[in-house]
């Protein structure tokens, strides 16, 4: 399975996938208890500095974080209008820190290791009806589909530009159709591999 993994020999890469997911979960919870702008700035700076430690190129980190920036700007602007500038800055810092940390975990963890960690964490819940392999498959598909859908969106935009349409409100319609066709094909592939019967689909790590 393709992933966003950036191969390198660093201490960040060597950390177990479960430990990195726990750090991500802890940071996602803990950052909401930090209510000072300098405190969140320190946390954000720490996450940024982890990227050179993991030898993640700045261009790669920027490419991963860039799509989130417009949404972050909109949320910050809404907070300025609805609350005050200090709250808006806090929200913006939290979002950026979590997005960059999640990107760092994704770039330094193989998809297969991440899925194995998720399945191992959920295994005790099997008596309650939770099927770890299904959750693992959901995680794998989510990670895989993010760049695929972005690629589909770029293809739709390229096709519209080729027809002389720079911006169109009909952008979402062809993207939705292509995404549904992709999902339909994926469902047929899973059925063909007998996943409903409990067999694990073929997985290639990277």
N, C-alpha and C positions, 0 to 999 in steps of 0.2 A: 504493500500500500504506500502510495506517495504521501509525503508529509511536508511540513515546513521546517523539518529538522536541519540544523546547520552543524555539520560535522566538525569537531575540534577536540583536542585532548586538553581539557581544562578541569579544575576542581568542580566547577558548576556542572559540567557534563557528567562527571563521575558520581555525583550525588544520586541516590536511588530515586526513582520516579515517585514513589510514595512519599518520600520526605519532601520533595519539591511541591507536590500537590498539597501536602499538609501546610507548608509555608504559605502557599498561595491562599489556602482556605483561612489560615490564621491572619494573614495580612488583610484579606478581604473583610474579615470581621473586626480586627483590631483598628484599622484605619478609621472606622466610623466612631471610635471612641477618642480619637485625637481631634481636638477642637481648637487648635491654634494654628495659624498660618505658618509660623516658623517651624513648628513640629512637623507638619505635613510636607513642608519644603525640604526638610532634612530627609524624610522618608523617600520623597520623590528623587532627591539627589542620590540617595543610596541605591535605589533601583537603577538609575541611569548609570552609575559607576560600576554596577555589576555587569553591564554589557561588555566593556573592554576586558574585564576579568574573564568573561566567557568567550572572548575573542569573536564577538558578534560584530560584523562590519556595521558602521553607522548607517550606510546606505540600506542595508537589510532591515535594521531596526526602524529606520524612517519609513520604509515601504510598508512595513507591517502596521505602524501606528498612524500613518497618514489618513486612511479612510475614517478613522474615529474622530479626527480633529474637528471636522465640521459639526458633527453631532455634539461634541463637547462644547464647542463655541455656542451652539444654540441653547444648550442646557444652562451654560453660564449666563448667557444674556437673559434667559427667562428668570433665573434666580435674582439677577440684578433688579429686574422689574418687579418681581413678586416679593422679594425679601430685601436684602441689602448687599453691597459690594463685598463685604467680608465673608458672608455666607456663600456668595457666588465663587469667590476665590477658593474657599475650602472645598466646595463641591468639585471645582475644576481640578484641584490638586489631587483629590481622592481618585477621580476617574482616570487621570493620566498615570498616576502611580500604579493603579490596579491593571490598567491596560498594558503598560510597559512590563509589569511583572508577569502577567499572563503570557505576553509575547515571548519574554525571556524563557519561561518554562517550556513553551511550545518549541522554541528554537533550539533548546538544549536537551530535549527529551525525545527519544524515539517514540513514534506512535504506538508501536507494539508494547514498549515498556509502560507507557501511560495506560494503555488498555488493560494490561496485566495487573497494574496497581489498582485500578478501579475495580476489576473483577475480584481481586483478593480482598479488598476492603468490604465488598458487598456479599462475599460468600457466607458470612455468618447469618445474613438475612434470608438465606434460601428457604429455611422452614416457614418464613412468613409469606412466601410466594414470590419473592424477588428472584429474578433470573439474571445473575451477574453477566452471563454471556450476551444477553440481549442489551443490557445497559452498556457493556463494553462495545458492542456493535454500534449502538447509538452514538457513543463518544467518537468512535472511529469515523463514522459517516459525517458527523458534525465537523470534525477537523478537516476531513477530505473535501467536504462540500463548500467550505468557505472560499478557498481559492478557485474552485470550479465555477461557482456562481459569479465570482468576480470576473473570471475569464469570459463567462457567457455575457455579462454586462458589457465588457469591453467590445465583444464581437457585435452586440446589438448597436452600441454607439458608433462603431466603425462603419457598420452597414448604413446607419442613418446619415453619417457624414458623407459617405460615398454618394448618397442620393441628394446631397446638398442641404440636409436638415441638421443644423447644429444643435438645437434644443427642441424637444418635442414632448408633449404631455403623454404621448402614447408610448413612451419608453418602457414603462412597466409591463405593458401587455405582451409584447414579444418575449420579454425576459421571463415572465411568468409561464408562458407557453413552453419555452425551451426548458425551464426548470421542471415543469410537470412531466414533460416527455422524458427528461433525464431520470426523474424519480420513478416513473412508470417502468423504464427499462431496467433500473436497479432492482425494483420489486420482482420483475420477471426473472432476473438473474439469480436473486436469492431463492425464489421458488424452484428454479431449475437445479440449484445446488442442494435442495432439500433442507433449507434452514428451518422451516416450520416443523420438520420431523426431529429437530434437536441437533442436527449436524452443524458444526461450526464452519462458516464459509472460509475459503482459502484466504490466508492472510500473509502478505509479504512484508517483512519489516524493513525499515530504512533508518 
